[in-house]
Amino acid sequence: MNIEDSARRQIVKEVKINQSLECPYAVACYECFYQSDAFSIILEYMDGGSLLDFLRIVKTIPEEYLSAICKQVCRMRCIN
């Protein structure tokens, strides 16, 4: 198995995990296609932007926001 095979398998694994989530805190994955050595992944639209977009604006994330994010991640981990 070469690196491309390993990476492809990891992507498939991650997509399957995302598609199986039933969590309001995770971006939904609606569909995934693999064609001509390229993955196309259809995700839920994030009208508020991503966490990275937010970080670029504020430069640092205040503790109360980090706390809320951590609580959501912990809840998501417990659901699965």
C-alpha positions in Angstrom: 0.0 0.0 0.0 1.5 3.3 -1.0 0.9 6.8 0.6 -1.9 7.6 -1.8 -3.8 4.4 -0.9 -3.3 5.2 2.8 -4.5 8.7 2.4 -7.5 7.6 0.4 -8.4 5.1 3.0 -8.1 7.7 5.8 -10.4 10.1 3.8 -13.0 7.4 3.3 -12.9 6.5 7.0 -13.3 10.2 8.0 -16.2 10.7 5.6 -18.0 7.6 6.9 -17.6 8.8 10.5 -18.9 12.3 9.5 -21.9 10.8 7.6 -22.8 8.7 10.6 -22.9 11.6 13.1 -26.2 12.8 14.4 -24.9 15.8 16.2 -26.0 19.4 15.9 -22.5 20.6 16.7 -20.8 19.0 13.7 -21.0 20.1 10.0 -23.2 17.6 8.2 -21.7 15.6 5.3 -24.4 15.0 2.7 -22.6 13.1 0.0 -19.1 12.1 -1.1 -17.9 11.2 -4.6 -14.6 9.8 -5.8 -13.8 10.2 -9.5 -10.7 10.7 -11.6 -8.4 10.5 -8.5 -10.3 13.3 -6.7 -12.7 13.4 -3.8 -15.7 15.7 -3.9 -17.4 16.2 -0.6 -20.8 18.0 -0.2 -21.0 19.6 3.3 -23.5 21.6 5.1 -23.2 25.4 4.5 -21.8 27.3 7.4 -23.5 30.7 7.2 -21.6 31.9 10.2 -18.2 30.9 8.8 -15.8 28.4 10.1 -13.9 28.5 13.4 -10.8 29.5 11.4 -12.7 32.4 9.9 -13.6 33.5 13.4 -10.0 33.1 14.6 -8.7 35.2 11.8 -10.9 38.1 12.9 -10.4 38.0 16.6 -6.8 36.7 16.6 -7.4 34.9 19.9 -10.5 33.1 21.2 -11.7 34.3 24.5 -12.0 31.7 27.3 -15.8 31.7 27.4 -15.9 30.8 23.7 -13.3 28.1 24.2 -15.3 26.7 27.0 -18.5 26.6 24.9 -16.6 24.9 22.0 -15.0 22.3 24.4 -18.5 21.5 25.9 -19.9 20.9 22.4 -17.0 18.7 21.4 -17.4 16.7 24.6 -21.1 16.3 24.0 -20.5 15.1 20.5 -17.9 12.6 21.6 -20.3 11.2 24.2 -23.1 10.8 21.7 -21.1 8.6 19.4 
